[in-house]
Amino acid sequence: MSVARIVVGADEAGLAYKDVLADLLRADPRVEVVEDVGVHADDDGTAYPHVAVAAARRVAEGAADRALLVCGTGLGMAIAANKVAGVRAVTAHDAFSVERSVLSNDAQVLCLGQRVIGVELAKMLVRQWLDLEFDPTSHSAAKVDAIRGYETGGTDGGEAAGSC
């Protein structure tokens, strides 16, 4: 990936990994800016939907290229982030899923679960994620366009038939 602007966020269940991963991103030459939308303390009870939507909105409005979100499982963050139009968020805890999330689905938001994977695996997945870039001329582009069509109240026009 070219130099990126990345927003990070977590609830209290993902705070420790968020901080470690934010430091990893700040040290990476592929990352220009890391914006942290919280939480910033163990006793901050901000619910994950608020953090996820704040980060996803930064991506949707073009202020960030991608977002990295961490909660206990990564699932709630992904559900909440996907409520923001134009955002495709995934929970992925293995290298193949991280790869396909970007190459097949043009996902801009990666959600991880601090209670699901170890910190070293999380670091590896984030480094891998930075290497990946969606190809808008790929076979998957029509499928991503179909997702966008449904999102705006339209249909896929039959263009994206086939398997995922």
Long-range contacts (C-beta under 8 A, 24 or more apart in sequence): 1-30, 1-65, 1-130, 1-131, 1-132, 1-133, 2-30, 2-133, 3-29, 3-30, 3-31, 3-32, 4-30, 4-31, 4-32, 4-65, 4-66, 4-130, 5-31, 5-32, 5-33, 5-35, 5-63, 5-64, 5-65, 5-66, 6-31, 6-33, 6-34, 6-35, 6-64, 6-65, 6-66, 6-67, 6-68, 7-34, 7-35, 7-36, 7-37, 7-55, 7-58, 7-59, 7-63, 7-64, 7-66, 7-67, 7-68, 8-34, 8-35, 8-36, 8-37, 8-55, 8-67, 8-68, 8-69, 8-70, 9-36, 9-37, 9-38, 9-39, 9-51, 9-52, 9-54, 9-55, 9-67, 9-68, 9-69, 9-70, 9-77, 10-38, 10-39, 10-48, 10-51, 10-69, 10-70, 10-71, 10-114, 11-39, 11-46, 11-47, 11-48, 11-51, 11-71, 11-72, 11-77, 12-39, 12-42, 12-43, 12-44, 12-45, 13-48, 13-71, 13-72, 13-114, 13-115, 14-69, 14-70, 14-71, 14-72, 14-77, 14-112, 14-113, 14-114, 15-39, 15-40, 15-41, 15-42, 15-44, 15-70, 16-114, 16-119, 17-70, 17-112, 17-114, 17-119, 17-122, 18-68, 18-70, 20-119, 20-122, 20-123, 21-68, 21-70, 21-112, 21-122, 21-123, 21-126, 22-68, 24-123, 24-126, 24-127, 25-68, 25-126, 25-130, 28-127, 28-130, 30-130, 31-130, 33-64, 35-63, 35-64, 48-76, 48-77, 48-80, 49-76, 49-80, 51-77, 52-76, 52-77, 52-78, 52-79, 52-80, 52-81, 52-89, 52-111, 53-80, 53-81, 53-83, 53-84, 55-81, 55-109, 56-80, 56-81, 56-82, 56-83, 56-84, 56-87, 56-89, 56-109, 57-84, 59-84, 59-86, 59-87, 59-108, 59-109, 60-84, 60-85, 60-86, 60-87, 65-108, 66-108, 66-109, 66-110, 66-129, 67-108, 67-109, 67-110, 68-109, 68-110, 68-111, 68-112, 68-126, 68-129, 69-109, 69-110, 69-111, 69-112, 70-111, 70-112, 70-113, 70-114, 70-122, 71-111, 71-113, 71-114, 72-113, 72-114, 72-115, 72-116, 73-113, 73-115, 73-116, 74-111, 74-112, 74-113, 74-116, 75-111, 75-113, 77-111, 78-109, 78-111, 81-109, 81-111, 85-151, 85-152, 86-148, 86-151, 88-144, 88-147, 92-125, 93-117, 93-121, 93-125, 94-125, 95-124, 95-125, 95-128, 98-125, 98-128, 98-129, 98-132, 99-128, 99-132, 102-129, 102-132, 102-133, 102-134, 103-132, 103-134, 103-135, 103-138, 103-140, 104-140, 104-143, 104-164, 105-140, 105-143, 105-144, 105-147, 106-134, 106-140, 106-144
